[in-house]
Amino acid sequence: MIQETVLSGVGRYGEVAGKDGAKRDFLVKSLQLKERVDTLYEGSFSDAYKKYVNGYVQGLNDYAKAHPNVCKLKGVFPITDKQYIQGTMFICCYMQYVHKEIQKIMSGKYDEIESHQGSNFYAFNSNKTIDGSTYLCANPHQPLEGPFSWYEAHLKSEEGLDVHGCLFFGGASVAIGSTPSLGWSMTFNSLDLVDVYHLTTRKENDKIYYEYNNEWRLLAPVKVDLNVKVLGIKIKVNKTTYTSIHGPVYESENGEYYAVRCGGLFNIKANEQLYMMNKSTNFKEWYTALETQGLPRYNITYADKEDNIFYINHGQIPNRVKGFDYKKPLDGNNPTTLWTSYIKETDLPQVKNPSCGYVFNMNNSEFTCTCPEAMQDSTDHIKFPKEAGYRITENNRSMRFMELVKTKNKFDFDAFRNVKYDVSFPEHSAFMSSLASLYSIDKNKYPDISSEIGLIQKWNRVVDTNSVAATLAICTFHFLFEDKHYGAEIFLTGVTCTESEWVKYIRITKAHLTKYFKSTNIPYGNFCRQMRGASSTPTVGFPDMLQASYAKPNKQGIFEVYIGDSYLQFTKFDKSGILSCESMLPYGVSSRPESKHYTDQMKLYVSKTCKPVYFSKDLLLQHSEQNYWLK
């Protein structure tokens, strides 16, 4: 999976993954990531970080040399430091959704609704904790398998690194984690970070020109040469894109030309930002790392031994001129909309040490990141530019968190942890309100499914392993979402479903359960499972619950979780530093089926427990399985 990032970065993934891989190669080459890294590399990184990258790349190259049988493609390794950065730059552009805008240009569709999975984080300081300590919960929801799943590592060096957390494959620094002094986590935010420009063009002597500021400029061609593996044979495909002052340019199906522009094309500092965060020992150093604005987006929270808690809506938000609709293609001739900088970190939505003692984000509004009395004003979002795409709505997870946080004046660490494991829908949310048409159905009108309707209507809205009603409801929601192409964004707005449609989906649910389980009386733990290899364990939750589980039916009709608690870390600090830290991966630290660590953490996942994380060298060595020492 590390190779997948490397191969994508150098534009050779199509030689391994065929057509799907070639799509990535097209992006990398049309975005001219190699040329951008060549231009930006020397001036972007400190000498210390260049050495750090070089050490990481040397490790990859040495491993590839020693284990040639695991290399997916000959001639790729050894890679250079710049090629490694190309891969991380590709991921940053991907995280900004530049590929979605390019898809819209080339297909002519500009009204697609974006969707993404959610994540949770929350932090309490001494104003909200019984023992006066500071608590942090980090809980990203990502795919449980594949290149966007997590692996876990503890990095410690004699030059100041001592950090434990999770990384994407190919990452050289911890993305979410804790040190002896502090910790942080991230969730995805809804920022609009990519602009599209419609270009007025004309052709002359086999060249294309575009109009900018009432002057005609050459639309410079970019040759995109692809190698695609099809049925074991490599096929060469040659395409042409272009570049303008705005950024990369693509031709639509109807012959129009559009340019795309995002911060990820001009800033390659994401990895060094994480490196600086990893080495930070206090809030000032950690915030200085944020000011590099290398990461493309994310809500970020923070907690430390000095009892500080903090939230920020972080991202490379363009400094746009107001008065234009940036959700639609802009006039490429108008220089007014061509931004050249980001909104400064200090001008982004953020809250430090609110009086109520907690901050949180569950992909909800950045303007409800803490208690209402700690926010400046209920219309706080008005002072921030609407062009940034800030979210002003709530989802089930944020509404449920707000309910739970009000149940106690102060929390002990167990109660703090239990918030994350909650499997109930909130009393009120847009999604719950939209179910009114389901609960108003007269079940007697539909005798073939009257018992199923009755169970759903009596359901207590808790998704635990023993609930039959939860099985019926969640299965029905699945077929509704699938039929209407709903994504995670629907939890912010609620569903639209008539009585006749509910009846249709409940009948489909009954047919599915009867076919695969021979009954509709199926406890949720039998219906929804976490599975890997020969291991299968019951699970709980729903996509938009604090205990998140995204599942879909496998060939046996069992709903198998594929997105959920991809990593979980609970950390506690006091003035002396880190008091305790515990973590969990959904399966184990190995993706090799023959390893005993392939599924050894699945029971933790199901039993709502974690394993200890050791910051003491003596304890770490005491509990280590194998040691390697460099002389």
DOBARO-842027 format. One record per residue (C-alpha): residue number from 0; residue in one letter; x, z, y. Coordinates in pm, 1 decimal. Each point is the difference from the previous one (the first is absolute). Layout:
N
- pos code x z y
- NUM a X Z Y
...
//
This chain:
631
- pos code x z y
- 0 m 0.0 0.0 0.0
- 1 i 299.2 47.6 229.7
- 2 q 91.0 -358.6 -84.3
- 3 e -347.0 -111.9 107.4
- 4 t 75.4 121.5 353.4
- 5 v 346.6 -159.4 -7.2
- 6 l -124.6 -334.1 -137.4
- 7 s -280.3 -7.9 256.6
- 8 g 245.7 71.0 280.8
- 9 v 230.5 -287.0 -93.0
- 10 g -292.3 -239.9 -54.7
- 11 r 47.8 -51.0 -375.7
- 12 y -293.3 188.5 -149.5
- 13 g -179.0 -325.2 -87.8
- 14 e 273.3 -70.9 -256.4
- 15 v -114.7 308.3 -189.9
- 16 a -369.3 46.5 82.2
- 17 g -111.2 -362.8 42.9
- 18 k -265.8 -91.8 254.9
- 19 d -72.5 358.6 108.2
- 20 g 370.0 61.8 54.9
- 21 a 33.4 -324.6 193.5
- 22 k -257.3 126.7 249.8
- 23 r 240.0 280.6 89.2
- 24 d 290.8 -243.0 19.7
- 25 f -203.4 -216.0 237.9
- 26 l -58.9 298.5 226.0
- 27 v 363.0 111.3 -2.5
- 28 k 131.5 -346.1 82.6
- 29 s -267.0 -103.1 249.0
- 30 l 40.6 331.5 183.3
- 31 q 374.8 -77.1 6.2
- 32 l 90.4 350.6 -112.5
- 33 k 355.8 -97.9 -93.1
- 34 e 65.2 -142.8 344.7
- 35 r -160.5 302.5 166.4
- 36 v 209.6 248.2 -199.0
- 37 d 316.4 -201.1 72.8
- 38 t -78.9 25.7 371.8
- 39 l -113.5 362.2 11.9
- 40 y 216.2 177.2 -259.6
- 41 e 312.3 90.5 198.7
- 42 g -184.5 132.0 304.2
- 43 s -275.4 183.5 -186.3
- 44 f 178.8 256.0 -214.9
- 45 s 246.8 280.1 56.8
- 46 d 335.5 -19.0 -177.1
- 47 a -104.1 298.7 -213.7
- 48 y -311.0 -175.5 -121.9
- 49 k 184.5 -325.4 -68.5
- 50 k 229.0 198.3 -232.9
- 51 y -304.8 158.8 -160.6
- 52 v -160.8 -340.1 -65.4
- 53 n 328.6 -132.4 -132.8
- 54 g 20.8 288.5 -246.1
- 55 y -354.0 -62.1 -121.0
- 56 v 59.7 -373.5 -42.2
- 57 q 327.8 67.9 -178.1
- 58 g -193.0 216.0 -247.3
- 59 l -249.8 -279.7 -67.9
- 60 n 275.6 -255.6 -44.1
- 61 d 204.6 222.5 -229.6
- 62 y -302.8 72.2 -216.7
- 63 a -87.8 -370.3 -18.8
- 64 k 357.5 -81.8 -100.9
- 65 a 3.8 269.3 -268.5
- 66 h -346.6 -91.5 -133.9
- 67 p -35.6 -379.7 29.3
- 68 n -277.3 2.6 -262.0
- 69 v -241.9 169.7 240.7
- 70 c 50.2 -253.4 280.0
- 71 k -311.6 -212.6 37.3
- 72 l 181.0 -296.1 154.4
- 73 k 359.3 -116.2 -27.3
- 74 g 201.1 -51.5 314.6
- 75 v -189.2 250.4 217.4
- 76 f 241.1 290.3 -36.1
- 77 p 221.5 98.5 163.6
- 78 i -217.9 14.6 310.7
- 79 t 124.4 66.4 352.6
- 80 d -102.2 282.7 230.9
- 81 k -190.3 -248.2 216.5
- 82 q -190.2 -137.1 -300.3
- 83 y -107.5 352.3 -84.8
- 84 i -133.3 47.5 354.3
- 85 q -188.8 -330.9 -32.4
- 86 g -199.5 155.1 -283.0
- 87 t -92.6 306.5 201.6
- 88 m -83.7 -220.2 300.5
- 89 f -236.7 -199.6 -221.2
- 90 i -178.3 321.6 -103.2
- 91 c -36.2 108.9 364.0
- 92 c -154.2 -334.8 99.6
- 93 y -226.9 24.5 -303.2
- 94 m -109.2 349.9 106.9
- 95 q -95.6 -140.7 339.7
- 96 y -226.5 -254.8 -176.1
- 97 v 177.2 -304.9 142.2
- 98 h -64.4 -174.6 -334.1
- 99 k -374.7 49.5 46.2
- 100 e 9.6 -174.9 337.2
- 101 i 197.3 -288.5 -147.0
- 102 q -255.5 -31.8 -280.6
- 103 k -277.6 -16.1 258.6
- 104 i 181.2 -272.0 194.9
- 105 m 63.3 -217.7 -301.2
- 106 s -352.4 46.6 -139.1
- 107 g -181.5 -2.4 334.7
- 108 k -166.9 340.3 -58.7
- 109 y 21.8 242.8 289.3
- 110 d -281.7 240.5 -88.3
- 111 e 140.6 173.4 -307.4
- 112 i -33.4 378.8 -19.4
- 113 e 323.6 176.5 -82.0
- 114 s -2.9 273.5 -258.5
- 115 h 254.7 246.8 -126.1
- 116 q 18.9 311.1 -208.8
- 117 g 4.3 344.0 155.0
- 118 s 235.3 298.3 0.3
- 119 n -16.4 366.9 94.5
- 120 f 219.7 241.7 187.2
- 121 y -57.8 331.9 168.7
- 122 a 212.8 282.9 137.8
- 123 f -80.9 362.2 91.8
- 124 n 212.7 236.0 208.7
- 125 s -14.5 378.7 32.4
- 126 n -319.9 -15.5 205.5
- 127 k -177.2 -121.0 -315.3
- 128 t 195.8 167.0 -284.8
- 129 i -41.0 353.1 -135.4
- 130 d 369.8 61.7 -62.4
- 131 g 115.6 -151.9 329.2
- 132 s 184.0 -284.6 -171.0
- 133 t -25.2 -371.7 77.2
- 134 y -156.3 -228.1 -263.2
- 135 l 20.0 -375.8 -52.8
- 136 c -189.2 -225.8 -241.0
- 137 a 129.8 -355.8 -51.5
- 138 n -232.7 -220.2 -204.6
- 139 p 34.2 -379.9 28.6
- 140 h -247.9 -212.2 -196.5
- 141 q 176.6 -310.5 -124.6
- 142 p -8.3 -206.2 -321.1
- 143 l 112.4 210.4 -294.8
- 144 e 204.6 -292.3 -137.7
- 145 g 202.0 -283.6 151.8
- 146 p 221.9 -52.5 305.0
- 147 f -225.0 197.9 235.8
- 148 s -7.4 305.4 -224.5
- 149 w 243.1 283.2 65.4
- 150 y 298.1 145.3 -173.8
- 151 e 141.7 343.7 69.2
- 152 a 351.3 103.2 98.9
- 153 h 202.3 282.9 148.4
- 154 l 285.9 -115.5 223.2
- 155 k 277.1 246.1 83.6
- 156 s 336.6 -70.3 159.6
- 157 e 286.5 180.6 168.0
- 158 e -92.0 -176.8 327.6
- 159 g -335.5 167.0 52.8
- 160 l -249.1 -160.5 -237.9
- 161 d -218.3 240.1 -197.4
- 162 v -343.8 -153.0 -43.6
- 163 h -252.0 -25.9 -282.8
- 164 g -290.1 -242.5 -7.3
- 165 c -128.7 -342.0 -90.7
- 166 l 132.4 -349.6 66.9
- 167 f -117.3 -354.8 -53.5
- 168 f 212.6 -193.5 -247.0
- 169 g 296.8 -136.3 190.3
- 170 g -16.5 275.1 260.4
- 171 a 330.1 161.9 96.5
- 172 s -154.1 306.5 165.8
- 173 v -290.7 231.2 -77.6
- 174 a -320.3 -126.7 160.1
- 175 i -212.4 314.9 -40.5
- 176 g 150.8 337.7 -77.6
- 177 s 153.9 332.0 98.5
- 178 t 338.7 147.3 86.9
- 179 p 102.2 367.6 9.7
- 180 s -119.0 7.3 364.0
- 181 l -291.7 -240.8 33.3
- 182 g -231.6 -251.1 -164.9
- 183 w -221.7 -296.2 84.2
- 184 s -256.3 -238.8 -144.6
- 185 m -174.5 -325.4 93.0
- 186 t -331.4 -178.4 -30.0
- 187 f -89.8 -358.9 81.4
- 188 n -149.5 -57.6 345.3
- 189 s -226.0 -277.3 127.2
- 190 l 215.3 -128.2 285.4
- 191 d -23.9 -365.1 100.1
- 192 l 366.5 -98.8 -1.6
- 193 v -6.8 -380.7 -33.4
- 194 d -105.8 -255.1 261.4
- 195 v -86.9 -363.8 -63.4
- 196 y 43.1 -274.5 261.5
- 197 h -174.1 -337.9 -6.9
- 198 l 241.6 -267.7 118.3
- 199 t -94.4 -314.4 187.8
- 200 t 221.3 -271.6 -148.9
- 201 r 84.9 -366.1 33.2
- 202 k 214.5 -231.7 -210.5
- 203 e 267.2 -227.2 141.7
- 204 n 262.6 -202.0 -191.4
- 205 d -63.4 194.2 -324.5
- 206 k 46.3 330.2 180.6
- 207 i -261.5 261.7 84.7
- 208 y -18.4 171.7 335.8
- 209 y -206.0 302.4 106.3
- 210 e -114.3 110.2 343.0
- 211 y 122.4 331.9 135.8
- 212 n -36.3 106.9 362.9
- 213 n -110.1 -357.1 79.0
- 214 e 326.1 -143.1 -133.6
- 215 w 52.6 -197.2 -319.6
- 216 r 250.4 142.3 -248.2
- 217 l 127.9 -126.3 -332.2
- 218 l -168.3 156.2 -302.8
- 219 a 312.3 54.2 -207.0
- 220 p -45.3 -81.2 -371.4
- 221 v 94.4 253.3 -269.3
- 222 k 79.7 -140.6 -344.3
- 223 v -141.2 218.2 -277.0
- 224 d 149.7 -90.8 -337.9
- 225 l -159.7 177.0 -297.0
- 226 n 93.4 20.9 -364.7
- 227 v -304.5 78.3 -215.1
- 228 k 4.3 84.2 -369.1
- 229 v -290.7 -175.0 -174.6
- 230 l -25.5 12.0 -380.8
- 231 g 366.7 89.4 -19.7
- 232 i 107.6 -290.7 219.2
- 233 k 131.3 37.1 355.4
- 234 i -169.4 -236.2 242.6
- 235 k 123.1 -63.0 354.0
- 236 v -263.0 6.1 275.2
- 237 n 85.3 -94.2 356.5
- 238 k -215.3 108.5 293.5
- 239 t 37.4 -0.6 375.9
- 240 t -108.1 267.0 244.7
- 241 y 106.1 44.6 361.4
- 242 t 111.1 252.9 256.9
- 243 s -89.2 49.0 365.7
- 244 i 69.6 253.7 273.0
- 245 h -288.7 203.0 -143.8
- 246 g 136.3 12.9 -354.7
- 247 p -46.5 -188.1 -331.3
- 248 v -252.7 -286.5 15.4
- 249 y -231.2 -130.4 -272.7
- 250 e -226.2 -303.1 -21.2
- 251 s -363.5 55.4 -96.4
- 252 e -204.3 -222.4 -229.2
- 253 n -149.9 -180.9 298.4
- 254 g 338.2 -78.4 157.2
- 255 e 4.0 278.0 259.5
- 256 y 313.5 208.9 57.8
- 257 y 9.3 379.0 26.5
- 258 a 286.1 241.9 64.3
- 259 v 21.0 359.3 -126.6
- 260 r 179.3 289.4 166.2
- 261 c 56.2 358.6 -118.4
- 262 g 251.5 274.6 63.1
- 263 g 144.0 -22.7 -349.9
- 264 l 159.3 -334.7 90.4
- 265 f 216.6 156.2 269.0
- 266 n 82.9 348.8 -130.5
- 267 i 187.9 62.0 -326.3
- 268 k 56.9 374.2 48.4
- 269 a -261.2 132.2 -245.9
- 270 n 257.3 112.0 -254.6
- 271 e 221.0 172.3 254.1
- 272 q -302.7 178.4 144.1
- 273 l -68.7 147.5 -343.9
- 274 y 370.4 83.6 -40.3
- 275 m -7.0 189.5 330.5
- 276 m -318.7 180.6 -102.2
- 277 n 165.6 95.0 -330.6
- 278 k 300.0 152.8 181.4
- 279 s -201.8 182.0 268.6
- 280 t 24.0 378.6 12.5
- 281 n -254.2 70.0 276.9
- 282 f -291.9 -155.3 185.3
- 283 k 210.2 -146.2 282.6
- 284 e 225.8 -190.5 -240.6
- 285 w -297.6 -114.7 -206.8
- 286 y -192.5 -123.5 305.8
- 287 t 309.4 -185.4 122.5
- 288 a -9.2 -189.5 -329.7
- 289 l -360.0 -100.8 71.0
- 290 e 100.3 -136.4 338.9
- 291 t 195.0 -280.7 -168.7
- 292 q -345.7 -138.5 -91.8
- 293 g 140.0 -174.7 -303.4
- 294 l -293.8 78.1 -230.1
- 295 p -275.2 -255.4 59.9
- 296 r -295.6 244.3 -6.9
- 297 y -137.4 324.4 -152.7
- 298 n -157.9 326.2 97.5
- 299 i 274.5 258.7 -45.4
- 300 t -19.6 378.4 -28.3
- 301 y 276.3 258.6 14.8
- 302 a 57.8 370.6 -76.8
- 303 d 311.4 216.7 22.0
- 304 k 149.2 346.9 -37.7
- 305 e -52.0 69.9 373.1
- 306 d -377.0 -9.0 -60.3
- 307 n -40.2 -337.8 171.0
- 308 i -268.1 -238.8 -120.5
- 309 f -44.7 -344.6 149.1
- 310 y -201.4 -321.8 -29.7
- 311 i 69.9 -344.2 146.4
- 312 n -155.6 -343.5 -34.4
- 313 h 326.6 -191.1 -31.4
- 314 g 59.7 -373.9 14.2
- 315 q 146.1 -306.0 165.6
- 316 i -297.4 -48.1 232.6
- 317 p 53.8 -296.3 233.6
- 318 n -4.1 69.2 373.6
- 319 r -293.5 -232.8 57.4
- 320 v -156.8 -95.7 331.2
- 321 k -360.1 119.2 13.9
- 322 g -294.9 -234.5 35.5
- 323 f 53.9 -226.3 -302.7
- 324 d -162.4 -0.1 -344.6
- 325 y 301.5 44.7 -225.0
- 326 k -211.0 -11.5 -315.4
- 327 k -38.4 -375.3 52.2
- 328 p 263.6 -271.7 46.1
- 329 l 141.9 8.5 352.7
- 330 d 81.2 -293.4 226.0
- 331 g 362.1 -84.4 -75.5
- 332 n 39.5 -161.6 341.4
- 333 n -60.6 328.6 181.4
- 334 p 325.0 203.3 38.4
- 335 t -195.7 311.9 99.6
- 336 t -80.0 89.9 -362.1
- 337 l 357.3 -44.2 -127.1
- 338 w 109.9 362.3 -36.3
- 339 t 367.2 93.7 -36.5
- 340 s -5.2 378.7 -57.7
- 341 y -187.6 280.6 -178.5
- 342 i -196.2 291.4 138.0
- 343 k 245.9 290.5 20.1
- 344 e -13.6 272.3 -264.8
- 345 t -81.5 263.9 261.9
- 346 d -307.3 -199.9 106.1
- 347 l -154.3 -15.7 -348.5
- 348 p -282.3 236.6 -114.2
- 349 q 163.0 325.8 -116.2
- 350 v -66.8 372.5 -26.7
- 351 k 249.9 284.1 -42.8
- 352 n -89.2 357.9 -97.8
- 353 p -375.4 -2.0 70.7
- 354 s -150.6 344.2 57.8
- 355 c -213.4 -17.1 -315.4
- 356 g 312.6 -34.6 -214.1
- 357 y -56.4 -324.3 -188.9
- 358 v 47.5 -377.3 20.2
- 359 f -116.7 -259.9 -249.2
- 360 n -66.4 -365.4 -67.4
- 361 m -195.8 -169.1 -277.8
- 362 n 9.3 -350.8 157.5
- 363 n -262.5 115.9 247.9
- 364 s 11.3 -15.0 378.0
- 365 e 325.2 96.5 164.3
- 366 f -215.7 187.2 253.3
- 367 t -129.4 248.6 -256.2
- 368 c 337.8 104.8 -139.4
- 369 t -69.7 368.2 65.7
- 370 c -284.6 229.1 108.1
- 371 p -220.0 -127.1 286.3
- 372 e 96.6 284.9 232.7
- 373 a 367.1 -98.3 -28.6
- 374 m -64.5 -359.5 98.4
- 375 q 21.3 -74.4 369.8
- 376 d -346.4 -148.6 21.6
- 377 s -266.1 -151.0 -228.5
- 378 t 67.5 -337.1 167.2
- 379 d 375.5 38.7 -37.3
- 380 h 29.1 -348.0 -147.2
- 381 i -104.9 -161.3 327.4
- 382 k 340.1 64.1 160.0
- 383 f 172.6 -193.3 -277.5
- 384 p -15.5 -382.8 -2.6
- 385 k -285.6 -128.4 -214.6
- 386 e 212.3 -309.1 -70.1
- 387 a 210.9 217.8 -231.6
- 388 g -280.6 13.8 -254.8
- 389 y -42.3 377.6 -6.4
- 390 r -261.4 130.5 -239.5
- 391 i -281.8 217.6 135.2
- 392 t -193.2 51.8 -323.6
- 393 e 7.4 249.6 -288.4
- 394 n -9.8 -41.8 -376.2
- 395 n -110.5 220.7 -290.1
- 396 r 342.5 160.5 -39.2
- 397 s 39.7 97.1 363.5
- 398 m -357.3 131.3 20.2
- 399 r 47.4 204.7 -317.0
- 400 f 332.0 138.9 127.4
- 401 m -170.4 108.6 322.9
- 402 e -265.1 178.7 -207.4
- 403 l 257.7 177.2 -216.9
- 404 v 234.7 104.2 280.8
- 405 k -287.7 186.6 166.0
- 406 t -73.4 209.5 -310.6
- 407 k 289.9 240.6 66.4
- 408 n 157.9 140.6 312.6
- 409 k 331.5 2.0 -184.8
- 410 f 118.5 -145.8 -332.4
- 411 d 240.3 121.8 -262.5
- 412 f 215.8 -260.6 -172.1
- 413 d -230.2 -37.2 -302.0
- 414 a -302.9 -62.1 220.4
- 415 f 207.7 -246.6 203.2
- 416 r 89.2 -190.9 -317.9
- 417 n -359.8 1.6 -125.6
- 418 v -115.6 -196.8 304.2
- 419 k 189.4 -299.6 -133.6
- 420 y -163.0 28.7 -343.0
- 421 d -356.2 4.0 135.3
- 422 v -237.9 -237.9 -182.2
- 423 s -313.6 28.0 215.3
- 424 f -152.0 -240.5 247.4
- 425 p -56.7 140.3 349.4
- 426 e -343.6 113.0 102.6
- 427 h -6.0 -262.9 273.5
- 428 s 188.9 -329.0 41.8
- 429 a -79.7 -363.1 72.1
- 430 f 29.2 -77.5 -370.2
- 431 m -226.3 284.8 -111.2
- 432 s -261.6 -89.5 262.4
- 433 s -2.8 -359.0 -120.3
- 434 l -111.9 116.4 -347.7
- 435 a -344.3 95.5 130.8
- 436 s -155.3 -313.5 -150.5
- 437 l 131.8 104.9 -342.0
- 438 y -142.4 351.5 17.4
- 439 s -341.2 -122.3 118.6
- 440 i -64.6 -223.1 -304.2
- 441 d -310.3 89.4 -201.7
- 442 k 148.5 13.4 -348.9
- 443 n -344.0 -41.7 -159.6
- 444 k -9.0 -359.7 124.0
- 445 y 289.2 -83.1 -231.0
- 446 p -66.4 155.9 -342.2
- 447 d 299.1 -174.6 -163.6
- 448 i 243.5 190.2 223.4
- 449 s -215.8 291.6 117.4
- 450 s 216.6 264.6 -166.6
- 451 e 319.2 -151.0 149.2
- 452 i -154.8 -10.5 348.9
- 453 g -119.8 357.4 -41.0
- 454 l 347.2 125.3 -97.8
- 455 i 165.1 -176.2 293.5
- 456 q -255.8 143.6 242.4
- 457 k 60.9 353.6 -132.3
- 458 w 377.8 -42.9 5.9
- 459 n 177.2 278.8 191.0
- 460 r 250.8 -252.2 141.1
- 461 v 287.8 158.5 -189.5
- 462 v 221.7 -228.5 -211.0
- 463 d 138.6 222.9 -275.0
- 464 t 80.5 -70.2 -363.7
- 465 n -328.4 138.8 -140.9
- 466 s -244.4 -174.3 231.3
- 467 v -222.9 -266.6 -158.2
- 468 a -174.1 -65.1 331.8
- 469 a 338.5 -71.3 160.7
- 470 t 68.3 -263.4 -266.2
- 471 l -326.9 -178.2 77.7
- 472 a 46.7 20.8 376.1
- 473 i 367.3 -102.7 11.1
- 474 c -54.7 -285.4 -244.9
- 475 t -291.7 -122.5 212.8
- 476 f 213.4 19.9 314.8
- 477 h 270.4 -202.5 -175.8
- 478 f -231.3 -289.2 -80.6
- 479 l -147.3 11.1 351.6
- 480 f 348.2 -12.2 156.0
- 481 e 110.3 -276.6 -234.1
- 482 d -305.7 -216.1 65.8
- 483 k 10.9 41.5 378.2
- 484 h 381.4 -13.9 23.2
- 485 y 15.4 338.0 169.8
- 486 g 338.9 158.3 63.2
- 487 a 107.3 346.2 110.9
- 488 e -116.3 -70.6 355.8
- 489 i -360.9 30.2 -118.0
- 490 f 41.6 378.0 -12.9
- 491 l 25.6 -3.8 378.0
- 492 t -321.6 -195.9 53.1
- 493 g -217.7 61.0 -306.6
- 494 v -146.3 -247.4 -246.4
- 495 t -291.7 -235.1 49.8
- 496 c -216.9 -8.0 -310.3
- 497 t -372.6 -58.1 -52.0
- 498 e -211.2 167.0 -266.4
- 499 s -6.7 -315.2 -210.6
- 500 e 379.0 -22.7 17.8
- 501 w 41.7 363.9 -105.6
- 502 v -227.3 -66.3 -296.4
- 503 k 209.8 -303.1 -93.1
- 504 y 327.6 195.8 10.0
- 505 i -143.5 294.6 -194.7
- 506 r -115.0 -242.1 -269.5
- 507 i 348.2 -153.5 -12.4
- 508 t 142.8 352.1 -32.1
- 509 k -236.2 82.0 -286.3
- 510 a 92.9 -323.3 -177.1
- 511 h 372.0 71.3 41.4
- 512 l -20.3 357.3 -128.4
- 513 t -224.9 -97.0 -290.2
- 514 k 231.3 -283.0 -99.7
- 515 y 325.4 193.2 6.7
- 516 f -108.5 362.9 -50.1
- 517 k -327.7 -49.0 -195.1
- 518 s -176.4 233.7 243.6
- 519 t -48.7 77.2 369.7
- 520 n 53.5 370.1 -65.8
- 521 i 376.5 -19.2 61.3
- 522 p 200.3 277.6 170.9
- 523 y 219.0 -130.0 278.3
- 524 g 319.3 107.8 -177.7
- 525 n -84.6 -236.3 -287.0
- 526 f -99.3 -281.9 232.9
- 527 c 296.5 15.2 243.9
- 528 r 351.2 46.2 -138.2
- 529 q 360.1 -1.6 101.4
- 530 m 181.3 -216.2 -254.7
- 531 r 355.4 -106.6 -70.3
- 532 g 129.3 -129.3 -330.3
- 533 a -160.0 204.0 -277.9
- 534 s -88.8 289.4 233.3
- 535 s -350.5 39.4 139.3
- 536 t -123.5 300.2 196.4
- 537 p -326.7 73.5 182.4
- 538 t 6.3 -15.3 377.2
- 539 v -231.3 77.1 289.2
- 540 g -65.7 -116.2 353.8
- 541 f -100.9 -316.0 180.9
- 542 p 179.2 -235.1 243.3
- 543 d -112.6 182.5 311.3
- 544 m 29.5 357.3 -123.5
- 545 l 280.5 244.4 72.1
- 546 q 73.8 -31.7 -373.2
- 547 a 24.9 -378.4 13.7
- 548 s -40.5 -229.9 -300.9
- 549 y -43.6 -375.7 22.6
- 550 a -104.0 -128.8 -342.0
- 551 k -119.3 -323.3 -158.7
- 552 p -116.5 -84.3 -351.7
- 553 n 256.4 -100.4 -258.4
- 554 k -66.6 -208.1 -312.1
- 555 q -153.0 301.5 -173.9
- 556 g -239.9 60.3 289.5
- 557 i 175.7 323.1 98.6
- 558 f 55.3 36.7 372.3
- 559 e 376.8 25.8 28.1
- 560 v 159.7 148.0 312.8
- 561 y 244.3 -236.5 169.8
- 562 i 25.5 158.0 347.6
- 563 g -10.0 369.4 80.5
- 564 d 235.8 293.2 41.3
- 565 s 311.8 -212.7 -16.6
- 566 y 204.6 298.9 115.4
- 567 l -85.1 358.2 89.9
- 568 q 218.0 262.6 165.6
- 569 f -88.0 348.9 125.2
- 570 t 261.1 179.0 213.7
- 571 k 11.3 345.1 158.5
- 572 f 238.9 110.7 277.7
- 573 d 77.6 319.9 187.7
- 574 k 271.2 88.5 252.1
- 575 s 262.0 9.1 -274.6
- 576 g -75.0 -356.8 -106.5
- 577 i -176.0 -148.2 -298.9
- 578 l -173.9 265.8 -213.3
- 579 s -142.9 -224.5 -269.1
- 580 c -49.4 -365.8 -77.2
- 581 e -185.3 -164.0 -286.7
- 582 s -78.1 -359.6 -81.4
- 583 m -166.7 -237.8 -242.0
- 584 l 13.7 -364.9 -100.8
- 585 p -305.6 -141.6 -179.3
- 586 y 188.8 -100.4 -315.8
- 587 g 368.1 95.4 3.1
- 588 v 330.4 -105.8 152.5
- 589 s 63.4 -285.4 -245.3
- 590 s -176.7 -334.2 -36.5
- 591 r 169.5 -61.8 -335.9
- 592 p -248.5 57.0 -286.7
- 593 e 270.8 135.8 -228.4
- 594 s 86.9 281.4 241.7
- 595 k -143.5 349.1 -48.9
- 596 h -56.0 0.3 376.7
- 597 y -235.4 -299.4 -22.1
- 598 t -312.6 221.7 -9.4
- 599 d 129.6 357.8 10.7
- 600 q -169.5 82.4 335.2
- 601 m -347.3 -127.4 -91.2
- 602 k -112.3 347.5 -106.0
- 603 l 102.5 134.5 340.2
- 604 y -213.9 -264.6 164.0
- 605 v -304.9 95.4 -203.9
- 606 s 46.5 377.9 14.6
- 607 k 51.2 1.4 379.1
- 608 t 345.6 151.8 -23.9
- 609 c 345.3 -106.7 113.7
- 610 k 359.8 45.0 -106.9
- 611 p 247.1 204.9 207.3
- 612 v 249.2 -169.4 231.5
- 613 y 338.5 172.2 23.4
- 614 f 206.4 3.4 318.9
- 615 s 246.2 254.0 -140.1
- 616 k 293.5 -175.9 -164.4
- 617 d 25.3 270.1 -265.5
- 618 l -367.8 -30.5 -94.0
- 619 l 22.9 -378.5 6.5
- 620 l 289.8 -0.9 -243.2
- 621 q -169.6 263.3 -213.8
- 622 h -307.1 -220.9 -41.7
- 623 s 175.2 -336.9 -16.1
- 624 e -12.6 -213.4 -312.6
- 625 q 322.7 -191.1 52.4
- 626 n 280.4 11.0 256.6
- 627 y 234.5 -270.8 128.5
- 628 w 297.4 106.9 205.4
- 629 l 218.9 -226.3 210.3
- 630 k 360.5 116.8 0.3
//
